[in-house]
Amino acid sequence: MNSQYSVNNEIARVMRRRAGDYVKGLRIDAGLTQAQVARALGYEYYTMISQVENGRGRVPPEDYPAWAQVLGVDLATFAKTLLSYVDPFTHHAIFGGPAPLLAAQREATKHAKAESRLQGHRSRRSDSGPAGGDRGDGTVRDH
């Protein structure tokens, strides 16, 4: 497999968050609440909109026309932009040019490094024992 086309889970999360940011930006620009978008799309609850905007869900491709209309954006622009986030390889194959995948890879790498540093800090803290002279058994060491 070509490593250029390998997407790990963290990169996929970054891409979904970016797609959600795009949708959220369109909604805000349209002056709509999540509840208003949900009603216009025929959803009983706004949670679907929230999930999409937070990167926990996707706009179903068959619903692109309705979402684009409600959000006041051209269907082709909406579909092309979402495709660049949810399937950057297909986007690149069809349209060429840089897809947002490289930026997502950089962001995911930065996040992984930060998480690794945080884990190292946590393990060093736990190796030093409880703070404040507390031995963890209800007694306190004399200093």
Number of C-alpha atoms within 10 A of each C-alpha: 5 5 6 8 10 9 14 10 9 16 21 19 17 20 26 23 21 21 25 25 16 17 23 21 14 18 22 12 11 14 10 15 14 18 17 17 20 20 13 15 16 11 14 11 14 17 14 19 25 17 15 21 24 19 18 14 17 17 19 9 11 8 10 16 16 14 23 18 14 18 23 14 16 11 16 12 11 20 17 15 18 24 18 21 23 19 15 22 19 13 20 16 10 10 12 10 9 12 20 16 22 13 14 22 18 12 16 20 14 12 15 13 12 12 12 12 12 12 12 12 12 11 11 11 12 11 9 8 12 11 10 8 12 13 12 10 6 6 9 11 8 6 4
